[in-house]
Amino acid sequence: AHGLAALIDGLWLRAALSGKPFNPVIALTLTTQFIRQQLAGEHE
């Protein structure tokens, strides 16, 4: 849960600091991949 929270915080921080429009498709893809890796036991 901590890793996912850090990922979400990082996505929002990147979006806020980049000055570019937020891309929800990229955020969803990264988040979904992270969750799948965690469920599969592929975390480091």
CNS distance restraints for C-alpha pairs under 8 A (distance, minus, plus):
assign (resid   1 and name CA) (resid   5 and name CA) 6.23 0.50 0.50
assign (resid   2 and name CA) (resid   6 and name CA) 6.15 0.50 0.50
assign (resid   3 and name CA) (resid   7 and name CA) 6.17 0.50 0.50
assign (resid   4 and name CA) (resid   8 and name CA) 6.20 0.50 0.50
assign (resid   4 and name CA) (resid  31 and name CA) 7.53 0.50 0.50
assign (resid   4 and name CA) (resid  34 and name CA) 7.51 0.50 0.50
assign (resid   4 and name CA) (resid  35 and name CA) 7.61 0.50 0.50
assign (resid   5 and name CA) (resid   9 and name CA) 6.13 0.50 0.50
assign (resid   6 and name CA) (resid  10 and name CA) 6.02 0.50 0.50
assign (resid   7 and name CA) (resid  11 and name CA) 6.19 0.50 0.50
assign (resid   7 and name CA) (resid  31 and name CA) 7.39 0.50 0.50
assign (resid   8 and name CA) (resid  12 and name CA) 6.33 0.50 0.50
assign (resid   8 and name CA) (resid  31 and name CA) 7.66 0.50 0.50
assign (resid   9 and name CA) (resid  13 and name CA) 6.07 0.50 0.50
assign (resid  10 and name CA) (resid  14 and name CA) 5.98 0.50 0.50
assign (resid  11 and name CA) (resid  15 and name CA) 6.16 0.50 0.50
assign (resid  11 and name CA) (resid  27 and name CA) 6.80 0.50 0.50
assign (resid  12 and name CA) (resid  16 and name CA) 6.07 0.50 0.50
assign (resid  13 and name CA) (resid  17 and name CA) 6.13 0.50 0.50
assign (resid  14 and name CA) (resid  18 and name CA) 5.79 0.50 0.50
assign (resid  15 and name CA) (resid  19 and name CA) 7.01 0.50 0.50
assign (resid  15 and name CA) (resid  20 and name CA) 6.94 0.50 0.50
assign (resid  15 and name CA) (resid  21 and name CA) 7.28 0.50 0.50
assign (resid  15 and name CA) (resid  22 and name CA) 5.61 0.50 0.50
assign (resid  23 and name CA) (resid  27 and name CA) 6.52 0.50 0.50
assign (resid  24 and name CA) (resid  28 and name CA) 5.95 0.50 0.50
assign (resid  25 and name CA) (resid  29 and name CA) 6.09 0.50 0.50
assign (resid  26 and name CA) (resid  30 and name CA) 6.13 0.50 0.50
assign (resid  27 and name CA) (resid  31 and name CA) 6.06 0.50 0.50
assign (resid  28 and name CA) (resid  32 and name CA) 5.91 0.50 0.50
assign (resid  29 and name CA) (resid  33 and name CA) 6.09 0.50 0.50
assign (resid  30 and name CA) (resid  34 and name CA) 6.16 0.50 0.50
assign (resid  31 and name CA) (resid  35 and name CA) 6.26 0.50 0.50
assign (resid  32 and name CA) (resid  36 and name CA) 6.17 0.50 0.50
assign (resid  33 and name CA) (resid  37 and name CA) 6.16 0.50 0.50
assign (resid  34 and name CA) (resid  38 and name CA) 6.24 0.50 0.50
assign (resid  35 and name CA) (resid  39 and name CA) 6.17 0.50 0.50
assign (resid  36 and name CA) (resid  40 and name CA) 6.09 0.50 0.50
assign (resid  37 and name CA) (resid  41 and name CA) 6.11 0.50 0.50
assign (resid  37 and name CA) (resid  42 and name CA) 4.98 0.50 0.50
assign (resid  37 and name CA) (resid  43 and name CA) 6.10 0.50 0.50
assign (resid  38 and name CA) (resid  42 and name CA) 5.94 0.50 0.50
assign (resid  38 and name CA) (resid  43 and name CA) 5.56 0.50 0.50
